[in-house]
């Protein structure tokens, strides 16, 4: 009998490797794939039950973020993605105790990208109808939108960068779109990073 070993593989393959692209000069856009990236959906089974909020706080060390917002705790991004539903994006595993919350591992179904740099907002504006100005999408704000033809969950990080979750089957299309949209400004792809 053989021992089967599975390992995580980036949806981008070699196209996510470090390199420069677009115009010469100082890169104005930086792209990074967060890999490996663990993603879980957490759902409160009974929203009226205060045990759900307590269980969430015990799990993550912070209260659940309000609708449309995110929080950071224990090296994880915590996104409010719907009524009594949150996505947790991290490089570490988490474990749930009790029955007030349901936890679903979506890691094999999602890819996570970070877009930063002086022209990051301009690049993303080319593909979404969401107002990305900091007054409309402040630090920590989360939106579900489209980037080109790809559905993404987008949030503004604590350093002004944009982070996004993409369905793994559309990760390559979203990545190629980002590179194409950033070419006029010049960009840099950095090595994949867990966080």
C-alpha positions, -999 to +999 in steps of 0.1 A: +000+000+000+013+035-009+011+065+013-007+093-006+007+128+000-011+158-012+004+192-014-010+226-022-002+240-057-008+276-068-035+281-094-011+304-112+017+279-118+048+296-131+030+328-142+029+339-105+067+339-103+088+371-096+093+394-126+087+429-139+063+438-166+050+468-186+068+501-191+103+507-180+111+527-149+100+524-113+071+499-110+039+516-100+020+484-092+030+454-072+012+420-075+016+392-050-002+359-046-008+350-010+002+313-011-003+291+007-036+308+017-062+291+039-097+303+035-127+293+057-163+304+058-177+307+092-215+309+097-235+316+128-262+288+129-286+309+150-281+346+146-302+354+176-280+333+198-254+353+217-233+321+219-224+325+182-207+359+189-190+344+220-178+314+200-165+336+172-146+358+197-131+327+213-121+313+179-105+345+165-097+366+196-119+395+183-156+402+179-170+395+144-166+426+121-198+444+112-213+440+077-191+453+049-160+455+071-130+434+079-107+430+110-073+415+116-064+391+144-038+364+150-023+370+115-057+365+098-080+387+078-116+384+089-141+395+063-178+401+068-193+385+037-230+383+045-255+383+073-239+362+101-212+349+077-175+357+077-145+346+056-112+340+074-081+343+053-048+331+069-018+310+063-024+289+095-051+263+102-079+270+127-101+247+147-136+252+159-151+239+191-188+238+200-219+239+178-227+277+177-208+281+144-203+261+112-168+262+096-162+253+060-127+250+045-127+268+011-089+268+007-088+245-023-115+267-040-100+302-035-069+322-045-058+354-028-040+383-044-026+415-031-024+446-053-004+476-041+016+505-052+010+541-063-013+531-092-031+501-076-064+520-073-062+532-110-056+496-122-086+482-102-109+510-114-105+497-149-124+466-140-149+474-113-178+498-109-171+501-071-159+535-060-124+527-047-116+561-033-106+559+004-136+579+014-159+553-002-138+522+005-118+530+036-093+507+053-110+475+063-140+479+040-151+447+021-171+445-012-182+418-035-177+430-070-165+420-105-130+426-118-134+425-155-156+394-159-144+377-127-163+378-094-140+388-065-143+397-028-122+429-025-110+446+007-086+475+015-058+464+038-042+482+067-014+496+045-037+509+018-032+478-004-061+459-020-066+423-012-089+400-031-103+365-030-110+349-064-125+315-072-096+292-080-110+283-114-109+320-124-076+329-106-055+328-138-080+349-157-080+375-129-042+375-126-038+380-164-063+408-163-044+425-135-011+423-154-027+436-186-044+465-168-012+474-150+012+473-180+008+510-188+021+519-153+048+493-151+045+465-125+063+440-104+053+405-094+068+395-062+073+360-049+042+343-033+039+351+004+017+334+030+007+367+046 
